[in-house]
Amino acid sequence: MKTQNKYLIPLALVICLFFVWAISANLLPTMIRQLMKTCELTPFEASFTETAYWLAYFICPIPIAMFMKRYTYKAGIIFGLLMAAAGALMFFPAAELKEYWFYLCVFFVIATGMCFLETAANPYVTVLGDPATAHRRLNLAQSFNGLGAFISAMFISKIILSGHDFTRETLPDDFAGGWEGYIQYETDAMKGPYFALALLLIIIAVVFVFSKLPRINEEQTSQKGKLINFNVFKRPHLRNGVIAQFFYNGGQTAINSLFLVYCYTYAGIDESTATTYFGIYMLAFLLGRWIGTMLMARFKAQNMLTVYALSNVALCAVVAAFGGMTGLYAMIAISFFMSIIYPTQFSMALTSLGPDTKSGSAFLVMAIVGNACLPQLTAFVMMLNPTWYHAAYAIPMICFAVCAWYGITGYKVTDSESNVLETVKQPI
């Protein structure tokens, strides 16, 4: 019991990271919609906001893992928090410049900081306690990711999105400042939430500076081995996990990022109502995480992964076949069943990696590059034929089929190695 209590505070601190990066990542669908207005973009052009953000997750994990191997998880967390805060503050010069390329740079910087947090926090949670409950522990931590996603969708999106969707032709003649005034009004709406996010990140960084986190065995030997072990990618269950994470991330983000665009452009819902539906969508995700975490006390993680992924294959087929409001309701159900897939695949892929946990985590985080290409492919297919736009959701359907394969057979550890991490009491 003393051991469990010892890790309660460190676990709570790390869970805060899941909350803040969820706020950042789940503001992207709102920003896509907002940048369509402020930079006069098409949905396809605006979807490259996701590309800029998630590309950082492909480029940075290996250098980040090397940094943390040389230093500690704690050092990586603090550096990431401060970098993300710096990126969020860049919204003030971005609001003056009003250039889409600069916004893309801002999102890349924020994502690089968040990548530090994710590369550190996911594996740290899996080793901070009994290995037998690692799947449940990571799902519990990821539940707070769902809470951040819900707050972003239901509340912060309403602060940023005004509900107006004027063009140069439809702008009222009496609007203060004319077209330039309207663009400035919409642009300024983005600054407040990102300033608040920067402030929150800085506060959390200060807390981490003065906190003692337990050091695990792999950190004690961090300077004796390679900074990054590429051979770990040869282990089948990790390699399959990276593939499954690539497709899951791409499928999830294809649905998330286009949700508001779908509501407004294809389902005929006004912007204000669309943000409410988006909040419900993320609430379903949060409930799925909590319920899934409880069910894992009774059912095997791989079986739950398979059932949830196959449920989403069927629901994506509904969206692809019908579209409209039927498709919208199906997407809310998809959000529920997406909830446990990412953390479950992540923890299963890290099984028995021992001192190579950071290296394995780096490859798994790199798989988020699926977010930088599959949503754009989905948006492109939607644009090709506006009448059959919903057929594009066959792309995420294929993605979830890959996740089901991982739950059925891809997760199996076939290596002879079965190193299990032990925790020790030495503080950082």
N, C-alpha and C positions, 0 to 999 in steps of 0.2 A: 504493500500500500504506500510506503514511503517513496518507493521508486516512482509509482504512478503520480503521486503528488508533486514530486520533484520536477516532472516534465509538464505539469499543468500550465504553469506560467509561460515557459518557453513556447509551448504549443499555442497558447492564446495569442502571444505576440506574433507568431508566424501566421496564424489565421487572419490577423489584420491585413497581411499582405495580399491574401486571396481576395479580400474585400476591396482593396484599393485598385488592384489591377483589373478587377471586374468592372468597376466604374469606368476606368479608362477605355477598356476594350469595347464595352457595350454602349459607349457614347458614339461609336463609329457609325452605326446606322442613322442616328440623328444627324451627325455631321455630314453624311452623304446627302441627306435631304436638304440640309441647310446650305451646303456648298453648291448644290444645284441652283439655288436662288442667288447667293451672293457672287458666284463666279459664272453664272449663266451656263451651266453644264447639262449635258444629257445624263440619264442614269448610267449609261456605260462609261462615260468619261468620269463621272463622280465616283464610280466603283473603284477607281485606282487609288482612292483614299485608303481602302483596305490593303491594296498592294503595298503602298508606302509603309503602312504600319507593320504589316506582317512580314515584309521582306527583312526587317531587322531581326526577326526571330530565326531567319535562315542564315543570315550573315554572322550574327554575334554569338550564338551559344558556345561554339568551340573556344573562342578567345575568353569568354566569360568563365567557362569551366576550367580553363588553364589558370585564370586569375584566382579562382576559388580553391583550386588544387594547391596553388602556391601560397595562398593566404588562408582564408576561412570562409565558411558560409556567411558568417556575420559581416565580414568586410564586404563581401559581394552584395549583401542586402542593403547596407548603408550607402554604398556607392550608387546602387541602382535607384534607391529612393531619391537621392539628390539629383541624379541625372534626369529622372522623370519630372521632378519638380522644375528643373531648369527648362525642360521642353515645354511644360505647361505655361510657364511665364512668357515663352516666346509668342504666345497668342497676342500679346500687346503690340509688338512690332508688326506681326502678321496682319492685325486689324488696320494698321496704317497703310501697309503695302498693298493689301488686297489682291495678291497674286496667288493663283492656285499652286504653282510650283513651290512657293514658300510654305504654304500650308502642308504640302507633302513632306517637306523637310522637317517641319515641326512634329508631325506625327511619327516620323522615323526616329527622332531624338527621344520622344516620349516612350516609344515602343522599345528602344534600346535599354532604357532604364527599367522598364517593366520586365524585359527579358532577363535581366539580372535577378529580379525577384522570383520569377517563375523557375529559372534554372536552379536557384537555391532552395526555394520553399518546397517544391514538390518532392524531391528526394529526401529533404531534411525531415519532412513529416513522416515519410515511410520508415525511416530508421530511428525516429525519436520514440522508441517504445518497443513493444512486443512485435516481432516480425509477423506472427500469425494474424495479427489484427491490422496490418498495414493497409489493406484494401479499405476497411471500414474507416480507419483514421483519416486517410486521404479523402474519402468521400465526405466525411464530416467537415474537414477543412474546406473542401470545395463547395459545401453547402453555403458558406459565407460568400463565396464567389457568386452564387446564385442570388444572394441578398443584394450584393452590389449591383448585379445586372438588373434586378427588379427596380431598385432606386433610380438607376440611370434611365430606365425605360419609362417608368410611371411618373417620375417627378422632374428629373433634370431635363429630360427631353421637352417638357412643357415650358420650362424656363427659356430654352434656346429657340424652339419653334414658335413663331408668333401666331400661326394660323393664317397668315396672309400668303398669297401666292400670286403676286402681281407680275405682269410683264411690262415692258416699256409701253405697250399699247393699252393695257388695262389699268395702269396706275391712275388713281383719282387725281384730278387736276389740282386739288387743294392739299395734296400730301406735302407736308413741310419739307422743303429742300428738293422736291422733285425726285427724279430717279436716283440721283446721287445720295439724297437724304434717305431714301428707302434702303439702298444698299448699305449705307452707314448704320442705319438702325438695326438691320438684320446682322451685320457684322459685329456690332457692339454686344449683341446678345450672347455671343460666344465667350466673351472675355471673363465675365463674372464666375461661371462654373469652373473654368480652368484655373482661375486665380485661387478659388477655394480648394480645388484639388491640389495645387502646388503647396498651399499652406498646410493641408493635411499630411502630405508626403514629408514635408520638412519636420513637422511635429513628430511623426512616427520615426523618422531617422534619428532625431535627438533621443527619443526613448530607447532605441536600439543601442545607441552609443553608450548609454549608462546601464545597460542590462547585461546580465551574465547568462549566456546560453551554454548548455552542455556541449562539450566537444565529443564527437564520436570517433571510433577507432580509425576510420579511414582518414580523418583529418590529422591524427597523430603521426601518421606515416606519409603525409602528403608530399613531403619534400624528398622522399626516398625513391619514389617511382616516377613514371612519366607524368608530365603535366596533363596529357590527354592520351588515352589508349585507344587507337583506332581499331585494334584487334577485337575490342568488345563487340564491334558491329558484326563480327562473324558468328556470334551466338544467335541461333535461329529465333528464339522467342523474343529477343530484343529487336532483331532485324524485322521480324513480322510485326512487332509492335510499332516500329517506326512507320511501316507501310500503312498499318491500320490508323495510326494517328494522323498521317497525311490526309487520308480520305475522310476521316471523321471531321477534322478541322475544316477542310474545304466544304464538306456538306453542311455542317452547322453554320458556317459563316455565309454560305450562299443563301441560306434561308434567313438568317438574322439580318444581314446587311441590306437585303432587298425587301424586308418586311414592310417598312414604311412606304417605300416606292410602290410596292404591290398594292397596299391599302389605298393609296391616293390615286395612282395611275390606272390600276386595273379593277379594283373592287369599288371604285367610286366613292370612297369615304373621305370626308374632309380631314384636314391636317390635325385638328384638335382631337377628333374622335379616334383617328389613327394612332395617336400617342397613347390613348387609353387602352386600345387593343394591344398595343406593344407592351404596355405594363402588364396586362393579363397574360400575355405570351410569356413574359419573363417570370411572372408569378407561378405559372405552370412549371417552369424550369426549376424554380426554387423548391416547390412542393415535391417535384420529382427527386431532387437531391435528398431532401429530408426523409421521404418515404423510402427511397432506395437504400439509404444508409441504415435505416432500421431493419429493412428486409434482409440485408446482408448478414445479420446476426443469425438468420435461419437458412439462407440459401447460399450456394456457392457463387462466388463472384463471376466465374466464367459462364454459369448458367443464366444469371441475371443479365449479363452483357449480351448474350445471344438473344434472349427474349426481347429485351429493349430494342436491340438493333433491328430484329425482324419486324417488330411492330412499326418501326419507322420506315422500313421498306414498303410495307403495306400502305401507310399513311401518305408517303410521297407519291405512290401510285394514284391515290385519290386526288391529290393536288394536281398531278400531271394530267389526269383524265377530265377533271371538272373545272378547276380554276374558280374564279369568283369568290363568293362568300363561303361556299362549301370548302374550297381550298384554304381559305383563311382559318376556318374552324379546325381543319385538319392540321394546319401548321401549329396551332396552339397545342394540340395533342402531341405533335412531333416534339415540341419544346419539352414537354413532360418526359418523354422517353429518351431524349438526348441527354438528360441530366447526369446520369451516372457513367456515361460511356467514356468520356475523356479521363477522369481520375482512375477508373477501373483499369482501362488499358495501360495507363501510365504506370500504375503500381505493379500490375502483372508483368510488364516488360522489364521492370527493375529487379524482379525476383532473382536472388542469389548472385547479384553482380559484385557484392563485397566492395573492395577498394576501387572498383571501376564504376561505382554508382554515379559519380559526377560525370564521367565520360558518357555513360548510358543516358543520363538525364539530358546532356547536351544534344545528343542525336534525336531524342524524343521531342525536345523543344524545337529543334530545327524542322521537324515534320510539320510545324505550324505554317510552313511556307505554302501548304495546301490552301491556306486562307488568301494567299497572294495571287492565286491563279484560277482555282475552280469557281469562286464567286464571279469573277470576270467572264469566264466561259458561260456561266449561267445567264448573266446579264446580256451577253452578246446573243445567245440563242433566243432570249426573250425579245430582243430588239429585231431579230430577223423576221419574225412573223407575229405582228401584234394581235392577230386573231387567235393564234394558237400559242400565245405566250406561256401558258401553263405547262406545255410540253417540256419546257426547260427544266422542270423539277424532276425529270428522269435522271438528271445528273446527280443531285443529292441522293436519289434512290439507290444508285449504283454505289455511292460512297458508304451508305449504311449497310449494304450487302457485304462490303469488305469487312466492316466491323463485326458483322455476324460470323463471318469466316474466322476471324481472330478468336472469338469466344468459343467456337466449336473445336478448332484444332490448332490455330496459329499460336496460341499462348503457351503451348506445352514446352516445358524446359527439357531439352534433349541433351544438354551438356552434362559432362561427368562432374563438373564443378557444382558445388551447392553451398558456397560460402554464405553464412548468415551473419549479419552484422550484430555485434554486441555493443551496448552503450556503456560509457564510463562516466565517472563523476567529475572529471576535471573541467573547470569552467574555461571559457575563452578569455 
